[in-house]
Amino acid sequence: MESTIHVFLSYLRVERGLAQNTILAYGRDLKKFAEFLRKCHKHRMEDVNREDVVDFLSSLYKEKLDSRSVARYLVSIRGLYKFAMMEEMVTTDPTENLESPKIRSSLPTYLRVEEIDKLLEAPNLATPIGLRDRAMLEVFYSTGLRVSELLNLRVSDIDVRIGCVRCIGKGDKERLVPVGRKAIEAVENYLAQGRPKFARPSSPPPHNHVLFLTSIGRRLSRVSIWKILHDYGIRLGLRGRLTPHKLRHSFATHLLERGADLRSVQLMLGHADISTTQIYTHVVEERLKQIYKAHHPRA
């Protein structure tokens, strides 16, 4: 089982060109599946049947995982067996005709414009860290980048002349995203007065080229960015937990609220399928319903 999983993950990386974070997620899911099977004394893929997969998914529910997470595990297992069937490693697929868990659709949460303004004014511009945080938050909201795209931005990826950011998204696909004037101004201030305080000439690649650095000159991690946003959210008393996804949702929702077309938003977000972007139209529709109910005399 373990050797097949290793070959499958290599296939996803080399043949399918999936992003590293996606491959890591597949690996975590399949490792947990293999550990479950080991406890059931099943070590070969061909020994696994439909009931084994169902029992594994049931065990995830007992761990209080939600339907979306359980469905992701099933996708990983299904992908593994589809690959094994293609390579003639097994003759049967235990996930065949196995229904995915019903996922209750939930609309993305986002910040109101006044909350965004409050957030962007929060960093202390008298400190290098404050300059970095202001630039980071401005770029986040101005572009709607994924957190992985933001932390991998290099200094050369922002073209202040034409007002665009070059980023590498899922599947190593490159795209250009417009960036606003205020974000560019914040980045220029950070590059002039903040980043030089962090940069270390001896730092190895990619740290010496990365735009947003820690105080010791290293690239910010995903956990660091989550913590920075969480702390600002707590300090400002913002509704719910402040996450990178919430800023991305705010970017898309505010664009659509102000008349942007769905196709343009799709390109800026880097969604491969426009159906992924359509969730934001439901957010806007829900917002309009709330406004109507609150203000129409006969609502």
VOPAGU-2260 file (C-alpha; in pm, 1 decimal, decimal comma):
REM VOPAGU-2260
SITE   aa  ch    i         X         Y         Z
SITE  MET   A    0       0,0       0,0       0,0
SITE  GLU   A    1     269,7     250,9     103,1
SITE  SER   A    2     477,6     194,0    -211,4
SITE  THR   A    3     171,9     239,3    -434,1
SITE  ILE   A    4      82,6     562,6    -255,3
SITE  HIS   A    5     438,9     688,6    -312,5
SITE  VAL   A    6     418,4     609,6    -686,8
SITE  PHE   A    7      73,5     771,7    -707,0
SITE  LEU   A    8     197,1    1094,8    -545,3
SITE  SER   A    9     490,7    1103,4    -788,5
SITE  TYR   A   10     239,9    1061,9   -1073,5
SITE  LEU   A   11      36,8    1357,1    -944,4
SITE  ARG   A   12     347,6    1572,6    -930,7
SITE  VAL   A   13     516,2    1472,0   -1257,4
SITE  GLU   A   14     231,1    1371,6   -1487,7
SITE  ARG   A   15     -58,9    1577,7   -1357,2
SITE  GLY   A   16     146,1    1879,9   -1249,2
SITE  LEU   A   17     -57,3    1934,8    -931,4
SITE  ALA   A   18      52,1    2196,1    -678,4
SITE  GLN   A   19     275,3    2082,5    -392,5
SITE  ASN   A   20      12,5    2168,6    -128,3
SITE  THR   A   21    -243,9    1952,9    -311,7
SITE  ILE   A   22      -1,9    1660,9    -327,2
SITE  LEU   A   23      73,5    1697,0      44,8
SITE  ALA   A   24    -301,1    1687,9     118,7
SITE  TYR   A   25    -339,9    1366,8     -87,1
SITE  GLY   A   26     -44,5    1220,0     100,9
SITE  ARG   A   27    -191,3    1299,1     444,2
SITE  ASP   A   28    -529,1    1151,8     350,9
SITE  LEU   A   29    -384,4     831,6     208,5
SITE  LYS   A   30    -141,7     785,2     497,8
SITE  LYS   A   31    -435,9     792,0     737,8
SITE  PHE   A   32    -625,4     545,6     517,8
SITE  ALA   A   33    -324,2     310,8     512,0
SITE  GLU   A   34    -291,5     329,3     891,8
SITE  PHE   A   35    -659,9     238,6     928,1
SITE  LEU   A   36    -618,5     -61,6     697,8
SITE  ARG   A   37    -308,0    -174,1     885,8
SITE  LYS   A   38    -513,6    -191,7    1205,8
SITE  CYS   A   39    -759,3    -407,9    1014,3
SITE  HIS   A   40    -467,1    -633,4     910,9
SITE  LYS   A   41    -499,6    -538,7     544,0
SITE  HIS   A   42    -168,7    -449,1     383,2
SITE  ARG   A   43    -237,3    -500,8      11,5
SITE  MET   A   44    -459,8    -282,1    -203,6
SITE  GLU   A   45    -630,1    -580,3    -365,2
SITE  ASP   A   46    -747,0    -699,1     -20,9
SITE  VAL   A   47    -951,7    -382,9      36,5
SITE  ASN   A   48   -1325,1    -402,0     -31,9
SITE  ARG   A   49   -1612,8    -156,1     -34,4
SITE  GLU   A   50   -1698,1    -219,9     330,8
SITE  ASP   A   51   -1343,2    -129,7     435,2
SITE  VAL   A   52   -1371,8     209,7     267,2
SITE  VAL   A   53   -1715,1     268,7     421,9
SITE  ASP   A   54   -1580,2     175,2     766,9
SITE  PHE   A   55   -1290,4     417,6     722,1
SITE  LEU   A   56   -1522,9     702,3     624,5
SITE  SER   A   57   -1745,3     618,6     921,5
SITE  SER   A   58   -1443,0     640,9    1151,6
SITE  LEU   A   59   -1379,6     994,9    1023,3
SITE  TYR   A   60   -1732,5    1098,1    1118,8
SITE  LYS   A   61   -1670,7     955,4    1466,2
SITE  GLU   A   62   -1369,9    1189,3    1488,3
SITE  LYS   A   63   -1616,6    1478,6    1431,7
SITE  LEU   A   64   -1493,4    1560,1    1079,1
SITE  ASP   A   65   -1749,9    1739,8     866,1
SITE  SER   A   66   -1893,6    1609,4     538,8
SITE  ARG   A   67   -1663,6    1827,4     327,6
SITE  SER   A   68   -1352,9    1679,3     490,1
SITE  VAL   A   69   -1483,2    1322,6     461,3
SITE  ALA   A   70   -1563,3    1382,2      94,0
SITE  ARG   A   71   -1204,6    1498,5      39,3
SITE  TYR   A   72   -1072,1    1171,6     186,1
SITE  LEU   A   73   -1294,9     976,4     -51,6
SITE  VAL   A   74   -1161,6    1177,8    -347,4
SITE  SER   A   75    -805,3    1087,2    -243,3
SITE  ILE   A   76    -884,6     716,0    -209,7
SITE  ARG   A   77   -1078,1     714,7    -537,2
SITE  GLY   A   78    -786,4     881,9    -713,8
SITE  LEU   A   79    -544,5     622,3    -577,1
SITE  TYR   A   80    -754,1     329,8    -699,7
SITE  LYS   A   81    -823,1     490,7   -1036,3
SITE  PHE   A   82    -445,7     519,9   -1080,8
SITE  ALA   A   83    -389,8     160,9    -961,2
SITE  MET   A   84    -652,2      33,9   -1205,9
SITE  MET   A   85    -491,8     230,3   -1489,2
SITE  GLU   A   86    -151,4      80,7   -1403,8
SITE  GLU   A   87    -307,9    -267,8   -1367,8
SITE  MET   A   88    -195,5    -293,6   -1005,4
SITE  VAL   A   89    -545,3    -403,5    -898,3
SITE  THR   A   90    -841,9    -556,5   -1077,8
SITE  THR   A   91   -1124,9    -405,6    -872,8
SITE  ASP   A   92   -1200,3     -59,5    -736,8
SITE  PRO   A   93   -1367,8     -61,9    -391,8
SITE  THR   A   94   -1477,1     302,1    -435,1
SITE  GLU   A   95   -1681,4     225,8    -747,5
SITE  ASN   A   96   -2045,4     331,8    -709,4
SITE  LEU   A   97   -1967,5     468,1    -361,8
SITE  GLU   A   98   -2159,9     792,6    -316,2
SITE  SER   A   99   -1983,9    1100,6    -186,6
SITE  PRO   A  100   -2112,3    1246,1     141,4
SITE  LYS   A  101   -2378,4    1511,3     101,0
SITE  ILE   A  102   -2212,4    1848,5     152,6
SITE  ARG   A  103   -2424,9    2126,1     294,3
SITE  SER   A  104   -2348,2    2433,5      86,7
SITE  SER   A  105   -2239,6    2736,5     285,6
SITE  LEU   A  106   -2172,0    3083,8     153,1
SITE  PRO   A  107   -1823,8    3231,4     198,3
SITE  THR   A  108   -1792,7    3483,9     479,6
SITE  TYR   A  109   -1638,1    3821,9     404,3
SITE  LEU   A  110   -1564,6    4159,9     559,7
SITE  ARG   A  111   -1768,0    4471,0     494,5
SITE  VAL   A  112   -1589,3    4760,2     326,5
SITE  GLU   A  113   -1578,1    4957,5     651,9
SITE  GLU   A  114   -1419,1    4657,1     825,9
SITE  ILE   A  115   -1157,4    4633,8     551,0
SITE  ASP   A  116   -1078,7    5004,7     597,2
SITE  LYS   A  117   -1041,2    4948,8     969,2
SITE  LEU   A  118    -809,0    4652,3     910,5
SITE  LEU   A  119    -586,6    4832,4     661,1
SITE  GLU   A  120    -539,3    5124,7     900,1
SITE  ALA   A  121    -443,8    4897,3    1192,4
SITE  PRO   A  122     -67,6    4838,9    1134,5
SITE  ASN   A  123     171,9    5080,2    1306,4
SITE  LEU   A  124     361,6    5248,2    1022,7
SITE  ALA   A  125     629,5    5372,3    1261,1
SITE  THR   A  126     774,9    5018,7    1273,9
SITE  PRO   A  127     921,1    4792,0    1001,6
SITE  ILE   A  128     674,6    4517,3    1094,8
SITE  GLY   A  129     385,4    4761,7    1066,0
SITE  LEU   A  130     505,6    4869,2     720,3
SITE  ARG   A  131     528,0    4504,2     616,4
SITE  ASP   A  132     184,6    4420,2     752,6
SITE  ARG   A  133      22,3    4720,2     584,2
SITE  ALA   A  134     180,2    4627,8     249,7
SITE  MET   A  135      83,0    4262,2     292,8
SITE  LEU   A  136    -278,9    4339,9     384,4
SITE  GLU   A  137    -312,0    4591,6     100,4
SITE  VAL   A  138    -177,8    4341,4    -154,0
SITE  PHE   A  139    -397,8    4064,2     -10,1
SITE  TYR   A  140    -716,3    4268,3     -43,8
SITE  SER   A  141    -616,7    4437,7    -368,8
SITE  THR   A  142    -543,1    4114,3    -555,3
SITE  GLY   A  143    -736,6    3832,8    -383,5
SITE  LEU   A  144    -429,0    3607,8    -391,0
SITE  ARG   A  145    -423,3    3270,9    -218,9
SITE  VAL   A  146    -203,5    3263,7      92,5
SITE  SER   A  147      47,4    3034,0     -83,4
SITE  GLU   A  148      69,1    3278,9    -372,2
SITE  LEU   A  149     124,1    3573,8    -140,8
SITE  LEU   A  150     403,6    3419,8      65,5
SITE  ASN   A  151     589,1    3317,5    -253,5
SITE  LEU   A  152     579,3    3665,6    -410,2
SITE  ARG   A  153     922,7    3795,2    -503,8
SITE  VAL   A  154    1020,5    4161,2    -506,8
SITE  SER   A  155    1037,4    4147,7    -887,0
SITE  ASP   A  156     682,6    4006,5    -914,8
SITE  ILE   A  157     521,3    4345,7    -851,1
SITE  ASP   A  158     539,0    4578,5   -1150,2
SITE  VAL   A  159     464,0    4922,1   -1008,9
SITE  ARG   A  160     483,1    5076,9   -1356,2
SITE  ILE   A  161     185,9    4890,1   -1503,2
SITE  GLY   A  162      19,3    4807,1   -1170,4
SITE  CYS   A  163      22,1    4426,7   -1188,3
SITE  VAL   A  164     133,7    4134,3    -975,1
SITE  ARG   A  165     275,8    3818,1   -1129,5
SITE  CYS   A  166     197,7    3506,3    -927,9
SITE  ILE   A  167     222,6    3129,9    -961,3
SITE  GLY   A  168    -106,7    2962,3    -873,9
SITE  LYS   A  169    -238,3    2607,5    -851,9
SITE  GLY   A  170     -75,9    2366,8   -1093,2
SITE  ASP   A  171     216,7    2609,7   -1131,9
SITE  LYS   A  172       2,3    2826,4   -1359,4
SITE  GLU   A  173     121,7    3183,1   -1394,1
SITE  ARG   A  174    -119,1    3475,2   -1405,1
SITE  LEU   A  175    -111,3    3854,8   -1389,0
SITE  VAL   A  176    -344,3    4027,5   -1142,6
SITE  PRO   A  177    -408,2    4403,4   -1129,8
SITE  VAL   A  178    -295,8    4569,3    -806,5
SITE  GLY   A  179    -437,5    4896,9    -675,2
SITE  ARG   A  180    -258,3    5228,2    -631,3
SITE  LYS   A  181    -279,4    5219,1    -250,3
SITE  ALA   A  182    -131,1    4870,0    -240,5
SITE  ILE   A  183     158,9    4977,5    -464,0
SITE  GLU   A  184     220,4    5279,9    -242,1
SITE  ALA   A  185     225,2    5057,8      68,0
SITE  VAL   A  186     468,8    4814,6     -98,6
SITE  GLU   A  187     700,7    5098,6    -203,5
SITE  ASN   A  188     706,5    5233,0     153,9
SITE  TYR   A  189     779,6    4884,2     286,7
SITE  LEU   A  190    1059,4    4827,4      32,9
SITE  ALA   A  191    1216,7    5163,1     119,0
SITE  GLN   A  192    1185,7    5161,6     498,7
SITE  GLY   A  193    1076,2    4818,5     620,9
SITE  ARG   A  194    1223,6    4530,5     421,3
SITE  PRO   A  195    1586,4    4657,6     441,7
SITE  LYS   A  196    1561,3    4612,8     821,3
SITE  PHE   A  197    1476,7    4243,9     772,2
SITE  ALA   A  198    1683,7    4146,1     469,5
SITE  ARG   A  199    2007,2    3954,9     528,7
SITE  PRO   A  200    2272,4    3957,0     253,2
SITE  SER   A  201    2369,4    3603,6     357,8
SITE  SER   A  202    2015,1    3464,3     327,4
SITE  PRO   A  203    1998,1    3178,9      72,6
SITE  PRO   A  204    1743,0    3164,8    -210,1
SITE  PRO   A  205    1450,4    3199,1    -210,8
SITE  HIS   A  206    1454,2    3411,0     107,4
SITE  ASN   A  207    1677,0    3681,9     -39,8
SITE  HIS   A  208    1427,0    3745,3    -321,5
SITE  VAL   A  209    1096,1    3704,5    -133,3
SITE  LEU   A  210     886,0    4019,0     -87,9
SITE  PHE   A  211     741,3    3963,7     259,5
SITE  LEU   A  212    1001,6    3862,4     519,1
SITE  THR   A  213    1010,2    3780,6     887,9
SITE  SER   A  214    1214,2    3997,9    1124,3
SITE  ILE   A  215    1510,6    3759,9    1078,9
SITE  GLY   A  216    1502,6    3774,2     700,3
SITE  ARG   A  217    1319,3    3449,3     624,3
SITE  ARG   A  218    1012,9    3393,2     410,6
SITE  LEU   A  219     685,8    3412,1     603,0
SITE  SER   A  220     516,0    3076,7     651,7
SITE  ARG   A  221     145,6    2999,6     608,5
SITE  VAL   A  222     114,8    2966,6     986,0
SITE  SER   A  223     279,3    3308,0    1037,4
SITE  ILE   A  224      36,6    3478,8     800,1
SITE  TRP   A  225    -263,2    3307,0     962,3
SITE  LYS   A  226    -142,2    3421,5    1305,1
SITE  ILE   A  227     -82,3    3779,9    1189,4
SITE  LEU   A  228    -436,1    3802,1    1048,9
SITE  HIS   A  229    -588,4    3630,5    1352,9
SITE  ASP   A  230    -417,5    3876,2    1589,0
SITE  TYR   A  231    -539,1    4179,6    1392,3
SITE  GLY   A  232    -889,8    4036,5    1385,5
SITE  ILE   A  233    -891,5    3990,0    1764,4
SITE  ARG   A  234    -743,5    4335,4    1826,2
SITE  LEU   A  235   -1004,5    4506,5    1606,8
SITE  GLY   A  236   -1297,0    4296,6    1727,2
SITE  LEU   A  237   -1389,2    4186,3    1375,0
SITE  ARG   A  238   -1677,6    3945,8    1322,2
SITE  GLY   A  239   -1565,1    3583,1    1318,1
SITE  ARG   A  240   -1212,4    3463,3    1267,5
SITE  LEU   A  241    -998,5    3664,3    1026,1
SITE  THR   A  242    -831,1    3430,4     774,4
SITE  PRO   A  243    -658,9    3462,1     435,8
SITE  HIS   A  244    -966,6    3305,6     275,8
SITE  LYS   A  245   -1190,7    3571,3     428,4
SITE  LEU   A  246    -980,6    3844,8     265,1
SITE  ARG   A  247    -995,4    3658,3     -67,1
SITE  HIS   A  248   -1372,4    3624,9     -32,2
SITE  SER   A  249   -1397,5    3996,9      49,1
SITE  PHE   A  250   -1197,8    4085,7    -264,2
SITE  ALA   A  251   -1428,9    3884,6    -492,4
SITE  THR   A  252   -1753,4    3990,1    -324,0
SITE  HIS   A  253   -1672,9    4361,9    -329,2
SITE  LEU   A  254   -1579,2    4347,1    -698,2
SITE  LEU   A  255   -1908,2    4180,4    -791,4
SITE  GLU   A  256   -2108,2    4417,0    -569,7
SITE  ARG   A  257   -1963,6    4705,8    -770,8
SITE  GLY   A  258   -2047,4    4559,2   -1110,5
SITE  ALA   A  259   -1744,1    4348,3   -1209,6
SITE  ASP   A  260   -1828,1    4064,0   -1448,0
SITE  LEU   A  261   -1790,5    3705,8   -1330,4
SITE  ARG   A  262   -1538,3    3607,5   -1597,8
SITE  SER   A  263   -1297,1    3886,0   -1494,3
SITE  VAL   A  264   -1322,7    3786,9   -1128,3
SITE  GLN   A  265   -1257,9    3423,4   -1226,2
SITE  LEU   A  266    -935,8    3521,3   -1405,7
SITE  MET   A  267    -814,8    3735,1   -1115,7
SITE  LEU   A  268    -883,2    3459,4    -860,3
SITE  GLY   A  269    -715,7    3198,9   -1080,2
SITE  HIS   A  270   -1015,4    2962,6   -1080,3
SITE  ALA   A  271    -991,3    2695,1   -1350,0
SITE  ASP   A  272   -1370,8    2658,7   -1364,3
SITE  ILE   A  273   -1613,5    2951,5   -1356,7
SITE  SER   A  274   -1856,4    2740,5   -1151,4
SITE  THR   A  275   -1614,6    2785,2    -858,4
SITE  THR   A  276   -1644,7    3162,6    -891,7
SITE  GLN   A  277   -2024,6    3155,2    -915,1
SITE  ILE   A  278   -2054,4    3101,9    -539,6
SITE  TYR   A  279   -1981,8    3473,8    -501,8
SITE  THR   A  280   -2288,5    3567,7    -705,5
SITE  HIS   A  281   -2492,3    3388,2    -437,2
SITE  VAL   A  282   -2315,4    3596,8    -172,0
SITE  VAL   A  283   -2411,3    3917,8    -353,1
SITE  GLU   A  284   -2769,6    3797,7    -404,2
SITE  GLU   A  285   -2798,1    3718,9     -33,3
SITE  ARG   A  286   -2660,7    4063,0      51,8
SITE  LEU   A  287   -2918,2    4231,0    -174,5
SITE  LYS   A  288   -3196,8    4032,9      -6,4
SITE  GLN   A  289   -3078,0    4152,3     333,9
SITE  ILE   A  290   -3071,5    4514,5     215,5
SITE  TYR   A  291   -3421,3    4477,6      67,6
SITE  LYS   A  292   -3563,9    4328,1     387,0
SITE  ALA   A  293   -3400,0    4594,3     601,0
SITE  HIS   A  294   -3505,4    4897,7     398,8
SITE  HIS   A  295   -3815,3    4824,2     184,7
SITE  PRO   A  296   -4135,4    4934,8     365,8
SITE  ARG   A  297   -4328,5    4628,0     248,4
SITE  ALA   A  298   -4052,7    4366,8     256,8
